[in-house]
Amino acid sequence: MTKYHNQGVAFLTQHGKESLVRDALEEQLGCRLIHTDAYDTDQLGTFTGDIQRQGSQLDAARQKAKIGMSLTQLRIGLASEGAFGADPFGGLMPWNTELLLWVDEERQLEIKGVAQGPAQSSSKLIETLEQLDSFASEAQFPSHYLNLRSEDQHHTKIHKGLKDRAALVDAFREIKKAAPNSMLWIENDLRAFGNPTRQGVIRNALKDLLRQLKSLCPQCDSPGYWINKTIAGLPCQSCGNKTRGAIAQQWHCPSCLHTQYEELPLQHLADASICDVCNP
């Protein structure tokens, strides 16, 4: 039995994310997910930029969790917040980072489940129906919904959540009549219900969160006992110097702050590609 057996967990979302997390959450923790959509979460920021998000991804998730807890009068809350940008490796690929935040008011805990990966997040200026269809194909439409607006990404006239070609073409023709230069901005809808690629990343963030919630501190028995740091120093197989490869990891309890180091088994030496001596 977990620490959250039969406890209600508030989840504020209006974009269908409750269907992505409910089964695994309730099955593995024994809790009851209490969904509410009684607050317009778009007021905290939209991917289309018509409402700018204030603060960080974590700030937004924390605010959502607290609002959901207030609406449901529960002391445990869950919140989901996504972010999109360029990949952290070469900066060339669209990238999605998902955060699931668990707020336990009674235990004064915040536990973060995080996952990231390639995103289906394309956008383009178009002018013709042929360009519209070409982009739609590249953007995995209709499984992934599209947004369409006049001129550029800053224009206020926008059709969101387009999910079939008839609606897409109707929106194209309507907006094109009012477009001052005949150019339209088309993009993937990044809201969870219309972006299956993002849904997969949210599910991975949930897996990360559940691993932490089921890991109990050996000192105080609180959930969230998890690795928060790795210690570098694995010897290089070419020169023998210490590298950025890990030799140990630090486990940490966010409740009592108990910390424990665990040495990793040295089954092999580090590749020279992560050695600052061989590859300065």
C-alpha positions in Angstrom: 0.0 0.0 0.0 1.4 3.4 -1.0 1.4 6.6 1.0 -1.5 7.9 -1.1 -3.9 5.0 -1.0 -7.5 6.2 -1.3 -6.5 9.9 -1.1 -8.0 12.5 -3.5 -5.6 14.2 -5.9 -6.8 17.4 -7.6 -5.9 17.8 -11.3 -6.8 21.0 -13.0 -6.8 20.7 -16.8 -9.0 21.6 -19.7 -7.1 19.9 -22.5 -7.8 16.2 -21.8 -4.7 15.3 -19.8 -6.7 13.5 -17.2 -7.2 10.6 -19.6 -3.4 10.3 -20.0 -2.6 10.0 -16.3 -5.7 8.6 -14.5 -5.3 4.9 -15.0 -1.6 4.6 -14.1 -1.8 7.0 -11.2 -4.8 5.3 -9.6 -3.5 1.8 -10.3 0.0 2.4 -9.0 -0.7 4.7 -6.0 -4.3 3.7 -5.1 -5.3 7.3 -5.1 -8.4 8.9 -6.6 -7.8 11.5 -9.4 -10.3 14.4 -9.0 -10.4 16.2 -12.3 -11.6 19.8 -12.5 -11.8 22.2 -15.4 -13.5 25.0 -13.4 -10.7 27.4 -14.2 -9.5 28.5 -17.7 -5.9 27.4 -17.7 -5.3 29.3 -20.9 -5.3 32.4 -18.7 -1.9 31.3 -17.4 -0.4 31.2 -20.9 -1.0 29.8 -24.4 1.4 28.1 -26.9 0.0 30.4 -29.6 1.3 33.5 -27.7 -2.0 35.3 -27.5 -1.6 35.1 -23.7 2.0 35.1 -22.5 3.0 32.7 -19.7 4.3 34.6 -16.6 7.3 33.0 -14.9 8.9 29.6 -15.5 7.5 26.3 -16.4 7.7 25.3 -12.8 5.9 28.5 -11.7 3.0 27.8 -14.0 2.7 24.2 -12.9 2.8 25.2 -9.2 0.0 27.8 -9.8 -2.1 25.2 -11.6 -1.7 22.7 -8.8 -2.6 25.3 -6.1 -5.7 26.5 -8.1 -6.9 22.9 -8.6 -6.4 22.2 -4.9 -8.4 25.3 -4.0 -11.2 24.4 -6.3 -11.5 20.8 -5.0 -10.7 21.5 -1.4 -8.0 18.9 -1.5 -4.5 18.9 0.1 -2.8 17.1 -2.8 -2.6 18.4 -6.3 -1.1 17.4 -9.6 -0.3 19.8 -12.5 1.0 19.4 -16.0 3.0 22.1 -17.9 4.7 21.7 -21.2 7.4 23.8 -22.9 8.7 23.8 -26.5 11.9 24.9 -28.1 15.0 23.7 -30.0 16.7 20.5 -29.0 19.5 20.8 -26.4 22.0 19.0 -28.6 22.3 20.7 -32.0 19.5 23.2 -31.7 18.0 22.0 -35.0 15.1 19.8 -33.9 11.8 20.9 -32.3 11.9 19.7 -28.7 9.3 19.1 -26.0 9.9 19.2 -22.2 7.1 18.0 -20.0 6.8 18.6 -16.2 4.3 16.9 -13.9 4.3 18.5 -10.5 3.0 16.7 -7.4 2.2 19.1 -4.5 1.5 17.5 -1.1 0.5 20.3 1.3 0.4 18.1 4.4 3.9 16.8 3.9 5.2 20.1 2.4 6.5 18.2 -0.6 6.9 19.1 -4.2 8.0 16.3 -6.5 8.7 16.8 -10.2 8.3 14.2 -12.9 10.1 15.3 -16.1 10.5 13.9 -19.6 11.7 15.3 -22.9 12.0 14.4 -26.5 11.5 15.4 -30.1 8.3 17.4 -30.7 5.8 17.6 -33.5 5.9 21.4 -33.5 6.1 22.8 -37.1 5.1 26.2 -38.4 5.2 28.0 -41.7 4.0 30.9 -43.8 1.8 29.7 -46.6 -0.2 31.3 -49.4 -1.9 28.6 -51.5 -4.0 25.5 -50.9 -1.2 23.4 -52.3 1.2 24.8 -49.7 -1.6 24.1 -47.1 -1.8 20.5 -48.0 1.9 20.0 -48.2 2.4 21.4 -44.7 -0.5 19.4 -43.3 1.1 16.2 -44.5 4.5 17.1 -43.0 2.9 18.1 -39.7 1.2 14.7 -39.3 -2.3 16.1 -39.9 -5.1 15.0 -39.1 -3.8 12.9 -36.1 -2.1 16.1 -35.0 -4.4 19.2 -35.0 -3.4 22.5 -36.7 -3.8 26.2 -36.0 -4.2 28.8 -38.7 -4.0 32.5 -38.5 -3.6 35.6 -40.7 -0.2 37.1 -41.5 2.1 35.8 -38.8 2.3 34.3 -35.4 1.5 37.6 -33.6 -1.9 38.2 -35.4 -4.9 37.9 -33.2 -7.3 36.2 -35.8 -6.7 32.5 -35.2 -8.5 29.2 -35.7 -7.3 26.6 -33.2 -7.8 22.8 -33.1 -8.4 22.2 -36.8 -8.8 18.4 -37.1 -10.2 17.6 -40.6 -9.5 18.9 -44.0 -12.9 20.4 -44.6 -12.5 22.6 -41.5 -8.9 23.4 -42.4 -9.9 24.6 -45.9 -12.8 26.6 -44.6 -10.6 28.4 -42.2 -8.0 29.0 -44.9 -10.5 30.6 -47.2 -12.1 32.7 -44.4 -8.7 34.0 -43.1 -7.3 34.6 -46.5 -10.1 37.0 -47.4 -9.0 39.2 -44.5 -5.3 38.7 -44.7 -3.7 42.0 -45.8 -0.9 40.3 -47.8 -2.5 37.0 -48.6 0.0 35.1 -46.3 -1.2 32.8 -43.6 0.6 31.3 -40.6 0.0 27.6 -40.0 1.3 25.6 -37.1 0.8 22.4 -35.1 -1.6 22.8 -32.2 0.5 22.0 -29.2 -2.3 21.5 -26.7 -2.2 17.9 -25.4 -5.6 16.7 -26.8 -4.5 17.5 -30.3 -0.9 16.4 -30.3 -0.3 12.7 -29.8 3.5 13.1 -29.9 3.2 15.4 -26.8 0.9 12.9 -25.1 3.7 10.3 -25.3 6.1 12.7 -23.5 3.5 13.4 -20.8 3.2 9.7 -20.2 6.9 9.4 -19.8 6.9 12.3 -17.3 4.3 10.4 -15.4 6.5 7.3 -15.3 9.3 9.4 -13.8 6.9 10.9 -11.2 5.5 7.6 -10.2 9.0 6.1 -9.6 9.7 8.9 -7.2 6.4 8.8 -5.4 6.8 5.1 -4.7 10.4 5.5 -3.5 10.4 6.0 0.3 13.1 7.6 2.4 15.0 5.0 4.6 15.1 7.6 7.4 11.7 9.3 7.5 9.6 7.0 5.2 8.4 9.9 3.1 7.9 9.6 -0.7 10.2 11.2 -3.2 13.5 9.7 -2.2 15.4 9.9 -5.4 18.7 10.6 -7.2 19.3 14.3 -7.4 23.0 14.4 -8.3 25.6 12.3 -10.1 29.4 12.4 -9.2 31.8 12.4 -12.1 35.2 10.8 -12.3 35.1 7.6 -14.3 38.6 7.0 -15.7 39.2 7.4 -19.4 39.9 4.1 -21.3 42.5 5.9 -23.4 44.5 8.1 -20.9 43.3 7.1 -17.5 42.3 10.6 -16.4 39.0 11.4 -14.7 36.2 12.1 -17.1 32.6 13.5 -16.9 31.4 9.8 -16.6 29.6 9.0 -13.4 31.2 6.9 -10.6 28.5 7.6 -7.9 25.1 9.1 -7.4 23.5 11.0 -4.6 20.0 10.0 -3.2 18.1 12.8 -1.5 14.9 13.1 0.5 13.0 16.3 -0.1 11.2 15.9 3.3 13.9 15.3 6.0 16.8 16.1 3.6 18.5 12.8 4.3 21.3 12.2 1.8 23.1 9.0 0.8 25.8 8.3 -1.7 25.9 5.2 -3.8 28.9 4.1 -5.7 28.2 2.8 -9.2 29.7 -0.5 -10.4 32.7 0.2 -12.7 32.0 -2.3 -15.3 33.8 -0.4 -18.0 36.0 2.7 -18.5 34.8 5.9 -20.0 34.9 6.5 -23.8 37.5 9.1 -24.8 34.7 11.2 -26.3 33.7 12.4 -22.8 37.3 13.0 -21.6 38.4 16.6 -21.4 42.1 15.6 -21.8 41.6 13.6 -24.9 38.9 15.9 -26.3 39.7 19.4 -24.7 
